Amino acid sequence: MATSNSGVARQNHLGNNFSEETQSIRNAPGPTIVIDLMSLYSPIGDTNVAGSMCGGRYTLVYQQLDRFFDKLRAIGATLVFFCDGVVQEEKYVTWNERQKRKYEDTIRILDAVDEGISLETLINLFHRDFPGNWLYPVKEVAKKHGRVVTSIANECDKELVQYANSVNALAIISNDTDFLIYEGFWQYWSCKDMNFETLTTKAYNRVGLVRHLGLEFRQMPLLATLAGNDVIHYDEVKQFHRTLGRPRTKFDDLARFVDQQQISARTHEVDLRKLVFHVFGEEDDELFQRFQKSLDLYDLDKWKPIQTVKHDQTVNLLLTLSSKFMYQIYMGHPFEMTGFVTDLREHQVGWRYPQLAIRLEQRKVGIILYHRENSTLMRLVTKLSHDEDYTLHAFNAEFPQNIRVPPLLDLLSKQPDIQASLYETKLALLCWIASDTLNSHQLAPTPYILHPTLLTLYFLLESRVLHLFEADLLLQIAFDVAFERCDLLRVQYPRGEFNPRAFRIAFLYPKMYNHLAKAVRDVGLDGPDYREHPQFDGVLFHARYEEWAQGKGRLDGIHQWRIYAHLGGESEL
């Protein structure tokens, strides 16, 4: 909505800006910057497009974000992060459309790889369409540097602004034009234009935008709704836009129209229905309800309460966790499960991803619901096959038969004595999630930081997804990354055509790893050294793949940790 030539954006150096702003900001211990966590994934991936297209450079991204947050804190900032917990009901249509487009883009990318394509050509053809890497450790690094708030009942943007206003925040960092609509005394800094090393970005002048349009802040929610957003889609209003004037003057024309209306978030229903009819040319109750919800998105006084259970200590505990997955399951709410760069066409590497992931989630849910009476279902929105769309499904939870699950209050307790007494039980549950044949005594002697790696490799080998040499290569990479045995910055990027199988594994493996890394957290084994992000580097994987495929890989450093070796060596493909 905002453009530089309208005078609402300026280049801003955050370090210099802090020295000026801290004189007038009186927050303790320093000025507060509120960060829309989800907005960081795309720009941090864009800092190394080649690495993202090779499967991801997780450790380098962790280090880059760590430096960025360190620099912000070093100049006096208190950092608070907000992220989405669940997709809000009114946004499911938009969410589904986005997921469908991402999968279509994925298939085009994979077809190009199958035809023979270099990394350079891949970047040139698909830079704009390549799916963002939501597995990057953005949230993990944020926890190290500040408080992370996960929105559940309300729109994340609204909760973020409400908090920013309550603490007199210096700025909000995001990449969402909705923040141009909200009223407050904070600045809006662009995440899209952020240089994570120099701390330079664009700062948008929200007051200047409102003045440029000749409006007041109370009129901005109507402007945003008529312009199109996640609730009222652009395709629904573009015909109305044509009635106002030329495309290049769209926002000025919309602003004049809005200024002629006596509409706000508190407008009487009759008047609002008249406006909806005027804009869309039809009387439709569902459309009216969405129009009202769109206006409500920006009304900070309209607030949905978080669903709780009176006197239930477990619910209160789950609400304090940075991840709301366990809360969603415990309360019977659905959750979303998406693929990454995953090929669901039959007999392609990764085509069984939904079924494999669901098997793991059913067991995790069984642990969460073990002591929850009359709760046996897992509800999730996912895509089960190549030809299906994302749909809500229900599956039965799978409960452990030979392990007594402690109550969640004990399982998640941070008290040292409780943790010590339940360690073996937790480890047994973790192994059970991955396999019926994996014994906790096999996993226990291995390095803690490699547990998610070994669980993932065991699961994928037993499911006949990987060849044995691929599992060994992935373990060797995990060993080298976790223990800093390799200078990742010196690894050469692929120069020739991609190996199609290796390309798919480089995305499937981190996705499966993510399920089992979260299982470590869900059984209460996430200690101080817990790392949720994959101990994996896509560039290193491609650099070594052909050598290991030819049987030239060395097992010297990892031989004693190959707890999966007895499972065999051939995948089904």
TORDOKOL-12378 format. One line per field, with one value per residue (C-alpha): residue in three letters; x, y, z. Coordinates in pm, whole numbers. Each point is the difference from the previous one (the first is absolute). Layout:
<atoms>
r [ALA;...] $
x [X;...] $
y [Y;...] $
z [Z;...] $
</atoms>
This chain:
<atoms>
r [MET;ALA;THR;SER;ASN;SER;GLY;VAL;ALA;ARG;GLN;ASN;HIS;LEU;GLY;ASN;ASN;PHE;SER;GLU;GLU;THR;GLN;SER;ILE;ARG;ASN;ALA;PRO;GLY;PRO;THR;ILE;VAL;ILE;ASP;LEU;MET;SER;LEU;TYR;SER;PRO;ILE;GLY;ASP;THR;ASN;VAL;ALA;GLY;SER;MET;CYS;GLY;GLY;ARG;TYR;THR;LEU;VAL;TYR;GLN;GLN;LEU;ASP;ARG;PHE;PHE;ASP;LYS;LEU;ARG;ALA;ILE;GLY;ALA;THR;LEU;VAL;PHE;PHE;CYS;ASP;GLY;VAL;VAL;GLN;GLU;GLU;LYS;TYR;VAL;THR;TRP;ASN;GLU;ARG;GLN;LYS;ARG;LYS;TYR;GLU;ASP;THR;ILE;ARG;ILE;LEU;ASP;ALA;VAL;ASP;GLU;GLY;ILE;SER;LEU;GLU;THR;LEU;ILE;ASN;LEU;PHE;HIS;ARG;ASP;PHE;PRO;GLY;ASN;TRP;LEU;TYR;PRO;VAL;LYS;GLU;VAL;ALA;LYS;LYS;HIS;GLY;ARG;VAL;VAL;THR;SER;ILE;ALA;ASN;GLU;CYS;ASP;LYS;GLU;LEU;VAL;GLN;TYR;ALA;ASN;SER;VAL;ASN;ALA;LEU;ALA;ILE;ILE;SER;ASN;ASP;THR;ASP;PHE;LEU;ILE;TYR;GLU;GLY;PHE;TRP;GLN;TYR;TRP;SER;CYS;LYS;ASP;MET;ASN;PHE;GLU;THR;LEU;THR;THR;LYS;ALA;TYR;ASN;ARG;VAL;GLY;LEU;VAL;ARG;HIS;LEU;GLY;LEU;GLU;PHE;ARG;GLN;MET;PRO;LEU;LEU;ALA;THR;LEU;ALA;GLY;ASN;ASP;VAL;ILE;HIS;TYR;ASP;GLU;VAL;LYS;GLN;PHE;HIS;ARG;THR;LEU;GLY;ARG;PRO;ARG;THR;LYS;PHE;ASP;ASP;LEU;ALA;ARG;PHE;VAL;ASP;GLN;GLN;GLN;ILE;SER;ALA;ARG;THR;HIS;GLU;VAL;ASP;LEU;ARG;LYS;LEU;VAL;PHE;HIS;VAL;PHE;GLY;GLU;GLU;ASP;ASP;GLU;LEU;PHE;GLN;ARG;PHE;GLN;LYS;SER;LEU;ASP;LEU;TYR;ASP;LEU;ASP;LYS;TRP;LYS;PRO;ILE;GLN;THR;VAL;LYS;HIS;ASP;GLN;THR;VAL;ASN;LEU;LEU;LEU;THR;LEU;SER;SER;LYS;PHE;MET;TYR;GLN;ILE;TYR;MET;GLY;HIS;PRO;PHE;GLU;MET;THR;GLY;PHE;VAL;THR;ASP;LEU;ARG;GLU;HIS;GLN;VAL;GLY;TRP;ARG;TYR;PRO;GLN;LEU;ALA;ILE;ARG;LEU;GLU;GLN;ARG;LYS;VAL;GLY;ILE;ILE;LEU;TYR;HIS;ARG;GLU;ASN;SER;THR;LEU;MET;ARG;LEU;VAL;THR;LYS;LEU;SER;HIS;ASP;GLU;ASP;TYR;THR;LEU;HIS;ALA;PHE;ASN;ALA;GLU;PHE;PRO;GLN;ASN;ILE;ARG;VAL;PRO;PRO;LEU;LEU;ASP;LEU;LEU;SER;LYS;GLN;PRO;ASP;ILE;GLN;ALA;SER;LEU;TYR;GLU;THR;LYS;LEU;ALA;LEU;LEU;CYS;TRP;ILE;ALA;SER;ASP;THR;LEU;ASN;SER;HIS;GLN;LEU;ALA;PRO;THR;PRO;TYR;ILE;LEU;HIS;PRO;THR;LEU;LEU;THR;LEU;TYR;PHE;LEU;LEU;GLU;SER;ARG;VAL;LEU;HIS;LEU;PHE;GLU;ALA;ASP;LEU;LEU;LEU;GLN;ILE;ALA;PHE;ASP;VAL;ALA;PHE;GLU;ARG;CYS;ASP;LEU;LEU;ARG;VAL;GLN;TYR;PRO;ARG;GLY;GLU;PHE;ASN;PRO;ARG;ALA;PHE;ARG;ILE;ALA;PHE;LEU;TYR;PRO;LYS;MET;TYR;ASN;HIS;LEU;ALA;LYS;ALA;VAL;ARG;ASP;VAL;GLY;LEU;ASP;GLY;PRO;ASP;TYR;ARG;GLU;HIS;PRO;GLN;PHE;ASP;GLY;VAL;LEU;PHE;HIS;ALA;ARG;TYR;GLU;GLU;TRP;ALA;GLN;GLY;LYS;GLY;ARG;LEU;ASP;GLY;ILE;HIS;GLN;TRP;ARG;ILE;TYR;ALA;HIS;LEU;GLY;GLY;GLU;SER;GLU;LEU] $
x [0;282;255;319;-107;-301;232;-91;322;357;326;84;311;-124;320;6;-372;33;245;-258;-313;121;8;-378;-101;-31;-62;208;255;2;-217;-216;0;-288;74;-246;188;-163;108;369;-9;-13;264;243;-36;59;340;122;-233;246;24;-378;-36;250;-217;92;305;-142;309;101;-351;8;332;-119;-318;197;230;-296;-184;327;59;-351;43;349;-145;-248;-307;-234;-130;-348;-112;-353;-95;-315;-124;-281;-152;-300;-328;-74;338;-24;-111;302;230;-128;53;357;79;-142;218;307;-55;-50;326;171;-103;130;331;33;-85;277;246;-102;69;350;59;285;-25;62;-287;-225;58;-67;-323;-151;141;-339;-200;223;-185;131;178;-220;244;269;77;-158;-212;278;242;-269;-51;365;-34;-343;-351;-201;-379;-214;-347;-281;-348;70;169;375;27;-266;163;337;-130;-192;320;210;-246;-5;379;50;218;254;-72;-166;201;-211;-81;-378;-175;-271;232;-52;-366;33;27;289;309;249;200;-46;327;3;126;2;262;207;375;66;368;-8;-340;-133;-356;-294;-214;-358;-167;-351;-115;138;-193;-329;54;99;-330;-197;-143;4;120;-359;-72;297;-167;-263;269;193;-317;-98;358;-12;162;4;-374;-144;202;133;-185;-326;60;193;-324;-98;344;-66;-306;210;268;331;218;295;-218;-177;87;-69;-338;-74;95;-242;-276;75;-2;-353;-125;-102;130;218;41;-304;-233;-361;-67;-261;243;275;-228;-82;370;64;-282;140;349;-86;-341;-159;-154;188;6;328;164;-134;134;346;-11;-77;278;242;-85;26;355;116;-220;226;-299;-153;168;-69;71;237;-185;93;-132;-80;231;199;368;103;-165;164;339;-48;-89;340;192;146;-144;-378;-10;-68;-268;-174;-1;-111;-292;-104;94;122;356;157;258;157;270;313;149;-170;-102;-324;-24;3;338;199;234;-217;-338;-93;88;-359;-51;342;-45;-352;132;244;-261;-251;250;86;-370;-45;249;-168;-350;99;-158;-269;-336;-213;262;138;-7;262;-140;225;-16;234;43;3;93;102;-356;-168;-34;68;-293;-93;54;-48;224;6;280;236;69;308;-88;310;102;-190;-18;44;-253;92;72;275;114;62;120;332;61;337;-122;-304;207;256;-262;-178;302;-12;-377;32;275;-210;-295;222;129;-354;-114;261;-30;-123;340;226;118;79;321;120;-62;116;381;-4;59;-316;34;-16;-316;-245;237;23;-375;-71;248;-131;-358;78;211;-262;-262;225;32;381;289;248;276;-235;-68;373;67;-271;143;350;-128;-183;321;205;-257;-86;363;126;237;-58;29;-339;91;271;-224;-45;-352;-117;114;-153;-343;-170;-40;-385;-6;249;-194;-321;173;157;-351;-177;260;-17;-379;-4;273;-228;-270;240;188;-334;-67;306;-172;-341;133;180;357;75;283;238;187;-319;18;-320;156;155;369;17;138;-145;307;225;-245;12;378;46;-292;163;312;-208;-226;314;88;290;-136;191;-173;291;-161;-357;31;-89;-324;-152;-287;-197;262;-180;-309;156;103;-263;-290;-320;85] $
y [0;243;113;198;266;90;106;-272;-206;95;-187;-41;-116;-164;56;376;20;-159;260;267;-180;-132;354;24;-360;-90;-376;-201;-142;163;73;-293;-130;-235;-243;-191;-329;-155;293;-90;-334;132;276;-220;-263;264;84;-332;-111;-259;-162;-7;-171;-268;-103;267;118;-24;66;303;144;-59;184;289;56;-37;284;215;-30;46;331;123;-89;153;343;-26;-169;-237;-247;-154;-238;-92;-295;-169;-300;-116;115;217;-143;304;-43;-370;68;223;-248;-287;199;82;-363;-109;253;-110;-364;90;197;-298;-237;241;24;-378;-56;243;-186;-332;145;103;344;179;205;322;-73;-104;337;190;-186;-50;256;169;-324;-215;-95;171;-217;-5;-243;265;55;346;-75;-200;294;244;-194;61;377;89;-99;-191;40;-241;123;-249;152;328;125;21;351;129;-153;135;356;-18;-96;263;270;-124;28;313;-196;179;-203;-301;-204;-184;-44;43;312;-59;177;319;-15;-28;307;44;206;-265;6;-264;-149;-221;-355;-55;273;-98;-41;-239;91;382;51;215;-15;216;176;68;322;-115;350;133;-267;86;370;-69;-184;277;-237;-61;-320;-97;-22;-221;-337;69;98;-322;-209;160;-35;-376;-203;-355;14;201;-120;230;-191;86;376;59;54;268;160;39;210;254;90;-108;-274;232;229;-287;89;370;-86;-248;261;252;-261;-93;366;32;-285;21;-348;-122;-317;110;77;-118;-326;153;262;-256;-231;290;57;-370;-2;312;-149;-357;48;-282;-75;-296;-73;-195;289;249;-207;-11;374;58;-239;190;326;-178;-112;356;75;-36;4;-316;-293;-374;-174;-296;-327;-142;-268;122;-134;-206;43;-187;256;283;-169;-61;366;102;-202;187;-266;-33;-341;-189;252;-39;-379;2;232;-199;275;-91;78;46;-230;119;-142;189;-69;-339;-209;-186;-165;-377;-172;321;48;149;-99;-174;305;64;-358;-17;333;-88;-323;203;259;-269;-130;346;74;-331;116;341;-150;-303;140;206;-174;-59;151;-233;199;201;262;154;189;-155;-117;-380;-52;176;38;101;348;96;-132;-55;-364;-193;-289;-212;70;-292;-73;-183;-347;-89;337;179;366;244;283;297;214;-246;-75;370;94;184;-111;-184;-284;-71;23;-246;-251;2;9;-367;14;308;-159;-314;212;189;-323;-140;303;-84;-379;-311;-159;275;-58;299;-173;30;375;88;-30;226;379;186;251;-289;-161;161;-91;-364;-27;144;-227;-307;89;71;-313;-220;162;-76;361;24;-214;-91;212;301;-51;-26;317;189;-120;104;347;28;-96;255;279;-62;-23;273;-234;169;361;33;330;-174;-276;29;40;-250;99;-262;-155;-104;-368;-16;-249;199;320;-152;-152;338;132;-315;-80;336;-20;-346;112;282;-246;-199;300;128;-342;56;313;-167;-267;259;-76;350;93;299;-158;-72;94;-14;89;-278;-72;7;211;-39;128;-244;-283;64;42;-347;-197;-150;-101;-188;-150;-156;-159;235;148;-59;-113;56;275;-135;-380;-39;200;-191;-144;-46;-207;-334;127;-60;213;38;239;-93;242] $
z [0;86;-255;31;-250;214;276;246;-10;82;37;366;188;317;194;-61;54;342;125;-78;110;334;139;-25;64;364;-12;247;-45;-346;-302;-107;-355;-80;-283;-217;10;-305;-217;49;-183;-355;27;194;-273;-266;150;-145;-279;-130;343;39;-338;101;296;254;195;351;207;-207;30;376;26;-218;203;323;-111;-106;331;189;-177;81;365;10;-80;284;-144;179;-260;10;-274;-111;-219;-127;195;-229;-327;87;-132;-218;-174;-90;-358;-61;177;-218;-317;100;79;-334;-186;196;-95;-368;12;166;-279;-267;186;38;-367;-95;225;-160;-345;107;140;172;318;-194;-240;286;167;-324;-72;344;242;47;14;218;323;313;255;312;161;42;372;23;306;160;-15;111;325;81;-35;130;89;-263;5;-203;-98;41;11;-177;-314;63;-145;237;309;-111;-40;327;179;-183;107;359;43;-210;-242;-213;-314;-159;-250;-255;-368;19;-127;261;243;-202;105;377;219;244;75;-111;-325;-270;-130;-307;41;-377;-46;303;-27;287;22;-25;171;-283;-128;-109;259;-110;110;88;95;-329;-191;172;-69;-361;-48;171;261;374;169;89;-376;-86;82;-266;-251;73;-37;-332;-128;69;276;138;80;-290;-294;-269;-275;176;-6;-324;-197;251;-44;-373;73;190;-254;-150;155;68;213;176;359;-43;-153;278;259;-150;5;362;103;-136;220;363;72;286;203;206;-292;28;-183;-233;-130;-38;-200;-234;-58;-67;-254;-168;-26;-102;-162;198;336;139;372;-16;-185;253;291;-159;-66;367;104;-220;177;336;-81;58;302;303;235;-149;169;4;332;3;55;340;233;349;271;-256;85;-313;-228;193;-44;-373;-52;139;-262;-296;-232;16;-172;323;103;-337;30;364;-80;-308;-247;-349;-106;-343;-155;-324;-221;-98;-343;2;-302;73;-341;38;15;30;295;272;-142;328;212;120;118;166;176;113;155;211;94;104;254;130;38;183;264;33;36;209;317;-176;42;-310;-229;-265;-325;-184;-238;-260;-326;-254;-358;-16;-364;-319;-129;327;144;359;202;363;103;322;109;311;243;61;366;133;125;200;144;273;-102;291;35;-219;306;94;-355;-68;347;25;360;5;223;-218;-316;136;113;-337;-231;-102;-53;-219;-205;-46;-118;-241;-155;-19;-200;-264;-1;180;-52;135;356;219;109;-360;-6;352;-55;-308;20;102;-283;-251;143;-249;-285;105;60;-344;-176;182;-94;-366;-44;164;-225;-300;-106;14;-117;273;-153;6;370;65;-198;192;332;-107;-93;333;182;-195;43;366;110;-238;-182;-336;-121;-169;-163;-205;-140;-378;-138;-266;-350;-226;-18;322;80;10;287;207;-69;141;303;83;69;123;265;187;-6;158;241;113;107;216;139;127;149;222;130;32;237;212;-106;-130;233;-23;-294;-198;-368;-200;-336;-211;43;-377;-283;-349;-182;187;-76;-376;9;151;-147;-311;193;258;-269;-149;334;75;321;325;320;236;206;12;1;368;-40;-294;203;-325;-187;50;-186;-341;-289;-273;-28;-182;-286] $
</atoms>
